[in-house]
Amino acid sequence: MTWYYVALGVSILLGLAGQLMLKAGASGETLLQQLLAPQSIIGLMLYGTAAFSYMYALRRIPVSIAFPSVSLSYVLVALLGFWLYGEALTMSKLAGIALVCAGVFLITRTA
């Protein structure tokens, strides 16, 4: 069962990396330029790989546990957006992060 949780973690991290790559590729002036940027292509490939890893994890992890766990990527994206891009990390965002973490904890602790 451990490998399935590793696959879930890998899926979350690959999705996070894909999101950051899409952000890096978002500098194009048109949607086509943005789509064809190497960072965007890599980001989409990372998302695809994350999907396969997630599918593997779902073989043994209940979707009621796996899907809420993916919301941890929201927490990581918010923190990395602050550190890498200087995006605001307001009190309401911090409260949201705390609520997401608490929710994932409550849902997964019965697993």
The 8 nearest C-alpha neighbors of each residue, nearest first, counted from 0:
[[1, 3, 2, 59, 4, 60, 5, 56],
 [2, 0, 4, 3, 5, 6, 59, 56],
 [3, 1, 5, 4, 0, 6, 56, 7],
 [2, 4, 56, 6, 5, 1, 0, 7],
 [3, 5, 7, 1, 6, 2, 8, 56],
 [4, 6, 2, 8, 3, 7, 9, 1],
 [5, 7, 3, 9, 4, 56, 8, 52],
 [8, 6, 4, 10, 5, 56, 9, 53],
 [9, 7, 5, 11, 10, 6, 4, 12],
 [10, 8, 6, 12, 11, 7, 13, 5],
 [9, 11, 49, 7, 13, 52, 8, 53],
 [10, 12, 8, 14, 9, 13, 69, 72],
 [13, 11, 15, 9, 14, 10, 16, 8],
 [14, 12, 16, 10, 49, 15, 11, 45],
 [15, 13, 17, 11, 46, 12, 16, 49],
 [14, 16, 12, 18, 13, 17, 72, 11],
 [17, 15, 13, 19, 18, 14, 12, 20],
 [16, 18, 42, 14, 45, 20, 15, 19],
 [19, 17, 21, 15, 16, 20, 14, 22],
 [20, 18, 22, 16, 21, 17, 23, 15],
 [19, 21, 42, 23, 17, 38, 22, 18],
 [22, 20, 39, 24, 18, 42, 23, 19],
 [21, 23, 19, 25, 20, 24, 18, 39],
 [24, 22, 20, 21, 25, 38, 19, 26],
 [23, 25, 38, 39, 21, 22, 26, 36],
 [26, 24, 22, 33, 23, 27, 21, 39],
 [25, 27, 24, 33, 28, 23, 22, 32],
 [28, 26, 33, 32, 29, 25, 30, 24],
 [27, 29, 26, 32, 30, 33, 25, 31],
 [30, 28, 32, 31, 27, 33, 34, 26],
 [29, 31, 33, 32, 34, 28, 27, 25],
 [30, 32, 34, 33, 29, 35, 27, 28],
 [33, 31, 27, 35, 29, 34, 30, 36],
 [32, 34, 27, 30, 36, 31, 25, 35],
 [33, 35, 31, 32, 36, 39, 30, 40],
 [34, 36, 32, 33, 31, 37, 40, 39],
 [35, 37, 39, 33, 38, 24, 34, 32],
 [38, 36, 40, 39, 41, 35, 24, 34],
 [37, 39, 24, 41, 20, 36, 40, 42],
 [40, 38, 21, 24, 42, 36, 41, 37],
 [39, 41, 37, 43, 42, 38, 44, 36],
 [40, 42, 44, 38, 39, 43, 45, 37],
 [43, 41, 17, 20, 39, 45, 21, 40],
 [42, 44, 46, 40, 45, 41, 39, 47],
 [45, 43, 41, 47, 46, 42, 48, 40],
 [44, 46, 17, 48, 42, 43, 47, 13],
 [47, 45, 49, 43, 14, 44, 48, 17],
 [48, 46, 44, 50, 49, 45, 43, 51],
 [47, 49, 45, 51, 50, 46, 44, 52],
 [50, 48, 10, 46, 52, 13, 47, 51],
 [49, 51, 53, 47, 48, 52, 54, 46],
 [52, 50, 54, 48, 53, 49, 55, 47],
 [51, 53, 49, 55, 10, 6, 54, 50],
 [54, 52, 56, 50, 55, 51, 10, 7],
 [53, 55, 51, 57, 56, 52, 50, 58],
 [54, 56, 52, 53, 57, 58, 51, 6],
 [57, 55, 3, 53, 58, 7, 6, 54],
 [58, 56, 60, 54, 59, 55, 53, 62],
 [57, 59, 56, 55, 60, 54, 3, 61],
 [60, 58, 57, 56, 61, 3, 0, 55],
 [61, 59, 57, 56, 58, 65, 62, 64],
 [62, 60, 63, 64, 65, 57, 59, 58],
 [61, 63, 65, 64, 66, 60, 57, 67],
 [62, 64, 61, 65, 66, 67, 106, 60],
 [65, 63, 62, 61, 107, 66, 67, 68],
 [66, 64, 62, 68, 67, 63, 61, 60],
 [65, 67, 69, 68, 62, 64, 63, 70],
 [68, 66, 69, 70, 65, 64, 103, 63],
 [69, 67, 65, 70, 66, 71, 103, 64],
 [68, 70, 71, 66, 67, 72, 11, 65],
 [71, 69, 72, 68, 73, 67, 99, 66],
 [72, 70, 74, 69, 73, 68, 75, 100],
 [71, 73, 75, 70, 74, 69, 76, 15],
 [74, 72, 76, 71, 70, 75, 77, 96],
 [75, 73, 71, 77, 72, 76, 96, 78],
 [74, 76, 72, 78, 77, 73, 79, 71],
 [77, 75, 79, 73, 78, 74, 80, 72],
 [78, 76, 80, 74, 75, 79, 73, 81],
 [79, 77, 75, 81, 80, 76, 82, 74],
 [78, 80, 82, 76, 81, 77, 83, 75],
 [81, 79, 77, 84, 83, 78, 86, 82],
 [80, 82, 86, 85, 78, 79, 84, 83],
 [83, 81, 79, 80, 85, 84, 78, 86],
 [84, 82, 80, 79, 81, 85, 86, 78],
 [85, 83, 80, 86, 81, 82, 79, 87],
 [84, 86, 81, 82, 83, 87, 80, 88],
 [87, 85, 81, 84, 80, 88, 82, 83],
 [88, 86, 89, 81, 85, 80, 92, 77],
 [87, 89, 92, 81, 86, 93, 90, 77],
 [90, 88, 92, 91, 87, 93, 94, 86],
 [89, 91, 93, 92, 94, 88, 95, 87],
 [90, 92, 94, 89, 93, 95, 88, 96],
 [93, 91, 95, 89, 94, 90, 88, 96],
 [92, 94, 96, 90, 95, 91, 97, 89],
 [93, 95, 91, 97, 92, 96, 90, 98],
 [96, 94, 92, 98, 93, 97, 91, 99],
 [97, 95, 93, 99, 94, 98, 74, 92],
 [96, 98, 94, 100, 95, 99, 101, 93],
 [97, 99, 101, 95, 100, 96, 102, 94],
 [100, 98, 102, 96, 101, 97, 95, 103],
 [101, 99, 97, 103, 102, 98, 104, 96],
 [100, 102, 98, 104, 99, 103, 97, 105],
 [101, 103, 99, 105, 104, 100, 98, 106],
 [104, 102, 106, 100, 105, 101, 68, 107],
 [103, 105, 101, 102, 107, 106, 108, 100],
 [104, 106, 102, 103, 108, 107, 101, 109],
 [105, 107, 103, 104, 108, 102, 64, 109],
 [108, 106, 110, 104, 109, 105, 64, 103],
 [109, 107, 110, 105, 106, 104, 103, 64],
 [108, 110, 107, 106, 105, 104, 64, 103],
 [109, 107, 108, 64, 106, 61, 60, 105]]
